[in-house]
Amino acid sequence: MTIITILSDTHIPQRAKDIPQVLWEEIKRANLVLHAGDVVMSSVLESISEYTPIRAVRGNMDSDELQTNLPERDMIEVEGVKIGLAHGRGAPNQVKAYVHSLFEGYDLQVLIFGHSHQPELTNENGLWYLNPGSPTDKIFSPYLSYARMEINQGSIRELKIISLT
C-alpha cells in the first residue's frame, strides 16, 4: 500500500511560519508527498524531503528559484495509477478547465491542482479532480486542509480532503 499526502498553496513564510504540526505527522507517515504549487520557498520542499520523497510543480507565487527548477506540470504513476499534478491559473471557476487542458489526451485517474485554495474532490467521467486546498491560508475557504490518497494493488482505496480546523 502507498500512502500519499497531497498539499498545495502552503505559502510559507507569507501565510504561516511552517506547515501545521499535525500535517507534519502525516508527512512523516506518507510514502510520497505531492505538492501542487505555491510552495514559495525551496526550504519547504527540502524539509519535507528529509522524511519522504516529494514531487512538486511550480505555482504563480513561487520564488524565482522554484519557477526555474520545478515543472509546470508533472505526471506520476504509483502502482499503475496515473496522476497529473499542476498548479493552475486564472479565476477560481476556470482553474479546473485550465489544468485539464494541460493533460489533454493523457489517460489519468487523478488530476491534482491548486491555486484557488478551495478544496474540491469531484469525479467527472471517471477522472478524479482533487484540489487539496491550503493548510495555511483559508482566505477563499471555510477551513484549512490537505488531502490523502491510499493506493493498494493498483486501486485507489482512499481519496479524501482532510480539514485542519
Backbone as CSV, one residue per row, in Angstrom:
resi,resn,N_x,N_y,N_z,CA_x,CA_y,CA_z,C_x,C_y,C_z
1,MET,0.847,-1.185,0.000,0.000,0.000,0.000,0.888,1.242,0.000
2,THR,0.477,2.235,-0.765,1.187,3.509,-0.841,0.286,4.607,-0.290
3,ILE,0.805,5.352,0.671,0.072,6.482,1.254,0.691,7.770,0.717
4,ILE,-0.163,8.624,0.148,0.289,9.877,-0.454,-0.374,11.046,0.272
5,THR,0.437,11.964,0.755,-0.062,13.216,1.330,-0.008,14.263,0.223
6,ILE,-1.112,14.994,0.053,-1.238,15.937,-1.057,-1.435,17.356,-0.508
7,LEU,-0.565,18.253,-0.955,-0.564,19.644,-0.495,-0.653,20.598,-1.671
8,SER,-1.077,21.799,-1.362,-0.980,22.899,-2.306,-1.016,24.192,-1.518
9,ASP,-0.513,25.246,-2.111,-0.668,26.595,-1.574,-0.252,26.713,-0.110
10,THR,0.956,26.228,0.200,1.459,26.356,1.566,1.912,27.785,1.872
11,HIS,2.392,28.516,0.875,2.719,29.949,1.016,3.564,30.254,2.251
12,ILE,4.601,29.463,2.482,5.476,29.716,3.626,6.670,30.532,3.133
13,PRO,7.023,31.649,3.724,6.617,32.141,5.042,5.529,33.224,5.031
14,GLN,4.908,33.524,3.887,3.916,34.612,3.860,2.670,34.325,4.706
15,ARG,2.091,33.131,4.581,0.832,32.834,5.265,1.025,32.146,6.615
16,ALA,2.166,31.485,6.793,2.468,30.810,8.059,3.975,30.617,8.139
17,LYS,4.469,30.418,9.367,5.901,30.193,9.544,6.290,28.775,9.157
18,ASP,5.337,27.851,9.274,5.628,26.449,8.992,4.329,25.713,8.692
19,ILE,4.491,24.505,8.195,3.356,23.607,7.993,2.813,23.228,9.370
20,PRO,1.496,23.141,9.553,0.945,22.764,10.854,1.500,21.418,11.342
21,GLN,1.723,21.317,12.651,2.354,20.138,13.236,1.605,18.848,12.915
22,VAL,0.283,18.863,12.937,-0.487,17.649,12.637,-0.225,17.180,11.207
23,LEU,-0.007,18.110,10.316,0.299,17.765,8.938,1.719,17.200,8.824
24,TRP,2.645,17.718,9.630,3.987,17.134,9.648,3.926,15.655,10.034
25,GLU,3.054,15.315,10.966,2.912,13.911,11.374,2.414,13.059,10.201
26,GLU,1.483,13.588,9.423,1.006,12.888,8.221,2.125,12.715,7.202
27,ILE,2.892,13.767,7.000,4.004,13.719,6.045,4.997,12.631,6.439
28,LYS,5.289,12.536,7.718,6.256,11.530,8.206,5.759,10.104,7.986
29,ARG,4.449,9.906,7.967,3.872,8.566,7.762,3.689,8.220,6.281
30,ALA,3.756,9.228,5.418,3.469,9.024,3.995,4.639,8.348,3.274
31,ASN,4.296,7.689,2.178,5.313,7.127,1.285,5.728,8.130,0.215
32,LEU,4.880,9.146,-0.005,5.117,10.142,-1.034,4.308,11.388,-0.696
33,VAL,4.875,12.566,-0.995,4.144,13.828,-0.886,4.075,14.436,-2.281
34,LEU,2.893,14.908,-2.655,2.696,15.650,-3.900,2.297,17.070,-3.528
35,HIS,2.980,18.056,-4.113,2.689,19.464,-3.818,2.316,20.166,-5.119
36,ALA,1.110,20.733,-5.151,0.569,21.353,-6.362,0.869,22.844,-6.460
37,GLY,2.024,23.266,-5.989,2.482,24.622,-6.241,2.134,25.662,-5.199
38,ASP,2.770,26.822,-5.342,2.785,27.900,-4.367,3.388,27.419,-3.051
39,VAL,4.533,26.764,-3.216,5.372,26.378,-2.082,5.987,27.655,-1.506
40,VAL,6.449,28.519,-2.370,7.077,29.819,-2.187,8.586,29.707,-1.949
41,MET,9.025,28.942,-0.953,10.450,28.830,-0.645,10.907,27.376,-0.775
42,SER,12.057,27.168,-1.397,12.564,25.807,-1.613,12.862,25.074,-0.305
43,SER,13.090,25.810,0.770,13.376,25.172,2.060,12.213,24.287,2.525
44,VAL,10.993,24.622,2.120,9.831,23.792,2.489,9.966,22.411,1.850
45,LEU,10.303,22.367,0.568,10.482,21.086,-0.112,11.655,20.311,0.483
46,GLU,12.726,21.023,0.809,13.886,20.372,1.411,13.535,19.754,2.755
47,SER,12.757,20.453,3.564,12.351,19.922,4.872,11.482,18.683,4.716
48,ILE,10.531,18.727,3.795,9.662,17.566,3.569,10.485,16.381,3.080
49,SER,11.444,16.639,2.195,12.230,15.545,1.613,13.131,14.845,2.635
50,GLU,13.297,15.425,3.814,14.035,14.754,4.876,13.258,13.559,5.415
51,TYR,11.940,13.550,5.206,11.081,12.491,5.751,10.541,11.543,4.695
52,THR,10.253,12.075,3.518,9.627,11.254,2.484,9.905,11.858,1.110
53,PRO,9.877,11.060,0.062,10.042,11.626,-1.288,8.923,12.626,-1.596
54,ILE,9.273,13.637,-2.380,8.283,14.656,-2.752,8.412,14.974,-4.232
55,ARG,7.255,15.193,-4.850,7.182,15.710,-6.224,6.360,16.990,-6.139
56,ALA,6.814,18.020,-6.846,6.134,19.315,-6.783,6.166,19.988,-8.140
57,VAL,5.211,20.873,-8.350,5.158,21.722,-9.535,5.179,23.173,-9.071
58,ARG,5.508,24.059,-10.006,5.593,25.473,-9.642,4.203,26.115,-9.651
59,GLY,4.084,27.120,-8.798,2.876,27.937,-8.757,3.227,29.385,-9.060
60,ASN,2.235,30.204,-9.226,2.446,31.601,-9.614,3.124,32.436,-8.531
61,MET,3.096,31.996,-7.283,3.699,32.764,-6.194,5.056,32.207,-5.765
62,ASP,5.548,31.203,-6.455,6.812,30.592,-6.070,7.997,31.497,-6.386
63,SER,9.088,31.295,-5.639,10.311,32.069,-5.820,10.880,31.844,-7.225
64,ASP,11.767,32.719,-7.643,12.415,32.570,-8.947,13.127,31.221,-9.043
65,GLU,13.761,30.799,-7.948,14.450,29.512,-7.927,13.484,28.359,-8.237
66,LEU,12.331,28.365,-7.596,11.353,27.298,-7.835,10.734,27.418,-9.223
67,GLN,10.513,28.651,-9.689,9.984,28.844,-11.047,10.916,28.212,-12.071
68,THR,12.199,28.303,-11.819,13.204,27.750,-12.725,13.327,26.231,-12.593
69,ASN,13.273,25.729,-11.360,13.601,24.324,-11.099,12.420,23.359,-11.091
70,LEU,11.201,23.866,-10.957,10.033,22.981,-10.925,9.274,23.050,-12.244
71,PRO,8.702,21.929,-12.679,7.916,21.949,-13.919,6.539,22.579,-13.707
72,GLU,5.909,22.983,-14.810,4.531,23.491,-14.729,3.560,22.352,-14.443
73,ARG,3.876,21.185,-14.973,3.018,20.014,-14.756,3.913,18.790,-14.605
74,ASP,3.353,17.762,-13.983,4.099,16.529,-13.775,3.106,15.377,-13.842
75,MET,3.610,14.240,-14.263,2.804,13.018,-14.244,3.531,12.002,-13.387
76,ILE,2.784,11.398,-12.490,3.331,10.438,-11.551,2.516,9.160,-11.687
77,GLU,3.196,8.026,-11.717,2.483,6.752,-11.739,2.851,5.996,-10.472
78,VAL,1.838,5.636,-9.699,2.024,4.908,-8.446,1.200,3.636,-8.514
79,GLU,1.872,2.511,-8.474,1.201,1.204,-8.536,0.233,1.127,-9.721
80,GLY,0.582,1.756,-10.825,-0.257,1.720,-12.013,-1.312,2.806,-12.089
81,VAL,-1.498,3.573,-11.006,-2.452,4.686,-11.002,-1.737,5.925,-11.531
82,LYS,-2.301,6.527,-12.582,-1.687,7.686,-13.227,-2.288,8.977,-12.671
83,ILE,-1.378,9.835,-12.199,-1.757,11.068,-11.515,-1.138,12.255,-12.252
84,GLY,-1.955,13.251,-12.559,-1.467,14.501,-13.112,-1.378,15.531,-11.996
85,LEU,-0.338,16.362,-12.034,-0.106,17.361,-10.989,0.224,18.698,-11.645
86,ALA,-0.551,19.731,-11.320,-0.314,21.081,-11.839,-0.880,22.089,-10.847
87,HIS,-0.450,23.325,-10.943,-0.949,24.352,-10.017,-2.258,24.945,-10.508
88,GLY,-2.233,25.478,-11.706,-3.410,26.162,-12.242,-3.179,27.653,-12.298
89,ARG,-4.121,28.333,-12.924,-4.070,29.791,-13.005,-5.451,30.297,-13.383
90,GLY,-5.611,31.607,-13.232,-6.871,32.234,-13.605,-7.870,32.298,-12.474
91,ALA,-9.080,32.678,-12.822,-10.162,32.799,-11.843,-10.518,31.421,-11.281
92,PRO,-10.976,31.376,-10.023,-11.265,30.086,-9.399,-12.171,29.161,-10.219
93,ASN,-13.145,29.726,-10.908,-14.066,28.877,-11.683,-13.465,28.411,-13.010
94,GLN,-12.243,28.847,-13.326,-11.591,28.450,-14.577,-10.375,27.551,-14.361
95,VAL,-9.967,27.353,-13.111,-8.733,26.623,-12.815,-8.819,25.175,-13.279
96,LYS,-9.911,24.517,-12.965,-10.034,23.095,-13.321,-9.968,22.897,-14.835
97,ALA,-10.632,23.730,-15.595,-10.607,23.609,-17.062,-9.196,23.859,-17.599
98,TYR,-8.498,24.835,-17.022,-7.135,25.116,-17.464,-6.229,23.910,-17.187
99,VAL,-6.296,23.378,-15.992,-5.448,22.240,-15.629,-5.798,21.029,-16.495
100,HIS,-7.078,20.818,-16.729,-7.494,19.713,-17.600,-6.854,19.855,-18.983
101,SER,-6.786,21.079,-19.490,-6.205,21.301,-20.827,-4.716,20.935,-20.874
102,LEU,-4.029,21.041,-19.751,-2.603,20.689,-19.704,-2.367,19.190,-19.894
103,PHE,-3.393,18.390,-19.611,-3.253,16.935,-19.674,-4.170,16.312,-20.726
104,GLU,-4.614,17.123,-21.668,-5.489,16.634,-22.747,-4.830,15.449,-23.449
105,GLY,-5.575,14.362,-23.578,-5.065,13.191,-24.279,-4.328,12.197,-23.404
106,TYR,-4.082,12.531,-22.143,-3.415,11.609,-21.224,-4.464,10.769,-20.498
107,ASP,-4.146,9.530,-20.259,-5.045,8.617,-19.566,-4.741,8.675,-18.069
108,LEU,-5.393,9.601,-17.366,-5.180,9.792,-15.935,-6.349,9.240,-15.139
109,GLN,-6.075,8.879,-13.889,-7.142,8.529,-12.960,-7.421,9.686,-11.986
110,VAL,-6.362,10.486,-11.699,-6.484,11.589,-10.746,-5.772,12.811,-11.321
111,LEU,-6.397,13.970,-11.193,-5.795,15.238,-11.605,-5.792,16.163,-10.390
112,ILE,-4.591,16.449,-9.893,-4.410,17.259,-8.687,-4.007,18.672,-9.105
113,PHE,-4.633,19.656,-8.474,-4.342,21.053,-8.779,-4.534,21.908,-7.539
114,GLY,-4.147,23.165,-7.625,-4.277,24.098,-6.508,-4.770,25.436,-6.984
115,HIS,-4.086,26.498,-6.574,-4.280,27.883,-6.979,-5.448,28.577,-6.290
116,SER,-6.617,27.971,-6.261,-7.804,28.661,-5.730,-7.905,28.600,-4.212
117,HIS,-7.148,27.724,-3.570,-7.219,27.476,-2.120,-8.554,26.854,-1.733
118,GLN,-9.367,26.480,-2.686,-10.694,25.924,-2.407,-10.657,24.404,-2.558
119,PRO,-10.829,23.666,-1.446,-10.811,22.210,-1.539,-11.905,21.698,-2.470
120,GLU,-11.551,20.705,-3.273,-12.520,20.111,-4.198,-12.144,18.658,-4.437
121,LEU,-13.134,17.809,-4.403,-12.958,16.413,-4.775,-14.202,16.007,-5.560
122,THR,-14.037,15.888,-6.880,-15.160,15.524,-7.744,-14.693,14.479,-8.744
123,ASN,-15.640,13.698,-9.236,-15.339,12.717,-10.270,-16.182,13.062,-11.488
124,GLU,-15.497,13.306,-12.591,-16.182,13.622,-13.839,-15.716,12.649,-14.903
125,ASN,-16.637,11.840,-15.380,-16.350,10.860,-16.431,-15.187,9.931,-16.065
126,GLY,-15.153,9.521,-14.800,-14.138,8.575,-14.350,-12.809,9.193,-13.956
127,LEU,-12.681,10.513,-14.050,-11.455,11.203,-13.655,-11.698,11.964,-12.354
128,TRP,-10.872,11.672,-11.353,-10.957,12.401,-10.086,-10.223,13.726,-10.220
129,TYR,-10.903,14.818,-9.861,-10.291,16.139,-9.757,-10.125,16.441,-8.276
130,LEU,-8.904,16.766,-7.880,-8.622,16.994,-6.465,-7.839,18.282,-6.272
131,ASN,-8.435,19.206,-5.538,-7.732,20.381,-5.042,-7.693,20.217,-3.533
132,PRO,-6.492,20.054,-2.947,-6.417,19.821,-1.506,-6.672,21.062,-0.654
133,GLY,-6.851,22.214,-1.289,-6.989,23.453,-0.526,-5.630,23.896,-0.020
134,SER,-5.617,24.657,1.046,-4.370,25.158,1.630,-4.314,24.828,3.116
135,PRO,-3.175,24.345,3.603,-3.052,24.066,5.032,-2.679,25.297,5.862
136,THR,-2.485,26.449,5.189,-2.025,27.642,5.903,-2.845,28.900,5.629
137,ASP,-3.746,28.864,4.650,-4.451,30.082,4.251,-5.881,29.750,3.839
138,LYS,-6.841,30.174,4.651,-8.244,29.888,4.331,-8.995,31.122,3.837
139,ILE,-8.273,31.999,3.173,-8.901,33.222,2.677,-10.071,32.920,1.725
140,PHE,-9.987,31.860,0.930,-11.053,31.523,-0.014,-11.784,30.242,0.367
141,SER,-11.594,29.782,1.591,-12.175,28.520,2.028,-12.588,28.645,3.492
142,PRO,-13.599,27.898,3.912,-14.006,27.967,5.317,-13.050,27.233,6.265
143,TYR,-12.086,26.460,5.722,-11.179,25.708,6.592,-9.837,25.452,5.905
144,LEU,-8.830,25.208,6.716,-7.513,24.799,6.239,-7.572,23.312,5.916
145,SER,-6.820,22.873,4.894,-6.946,21.472,4.509,-5.753,20.961,3.717
146,TYR,-5.724,19.645,3.583,-4.804,18.917,2.713,-5.564,17.671,2.274
147,ALA,-4.925,16.804,1.512,-5.621,15.599,1.062,-4.731,14.380,1.273
148,ARG,-5.388,13.229,1.237,-4.705,11.951,1.440,-5.232,10.955,0.424
149,MET,-4.313,10.169,-0.132,-4.692,9.117,-1.069,-3.978,7.842,-0.653
150,GLU,-4.712,6.740,-0.687,-4.123,5.429,-0.468,-4.341,4.600,-1.725
151,ILE,-3.256,4.013,-2.200,-3.322,3.153,-3.373,-2.845,1.769,-2.945
152,ASN,-3.608,0.763,-3.297,-3.246,-0.603,-2.948,-3.482,-1.508,-4.148
153,GLN,-2.445,-2.165,-4.588,-2.510,-3.110,-5.701,-3.184,-2.501,-6.935
154,GLY,-2.794,-1.264,-7.245,-3.278,-0.616,-8.452,-4.644,0.027,-8.362
155,SER,-5.238,0.042,-7.162,-6.554,0.665,-6.987,-6.483,1.781,-5.951
156,ILE,-7.243,2.837,-6.195,-7.357,3.912,-5.213,-8.301,3.421,-4.126
157,ARG,-7.775,3.229,-2.929,-8.573,2.733,-1.800,-9.178,3.872,-0.994
158,GLU,-8.477,5.019,-1.017,-8.973,6.173,-0.282,-8.502,7.426,-0.996
159,LEU,-9.390,8.393,-1.095,-9.069,9.695,-1.651,-9.963,10.682,-0.927
160,LYS,-9.347,11.518,-0.067,-10.192,12.415,0.725,-9.470,13.698,1.085
161,ILE,-10.268,14.731,1.322,-9.788,16.006,1.814,-9.909,15.975,3.316
162,ILE,-8.876,16.460,3.992,-8.857,16.448,5.460,-8.782,17.883,5.962
163,SER,-9.741,18.244,6.786,-9.797,19.583,7.368,-8.836,19.659,8.554
164,LEU,-8.122,20.765,8.637,-7.216,21.005,9.768,-7.838,21.900,10.832
165,THR,-9.057,22.381,10.579,-9.674,23.299,11.552,-11.018,22.789,11.990
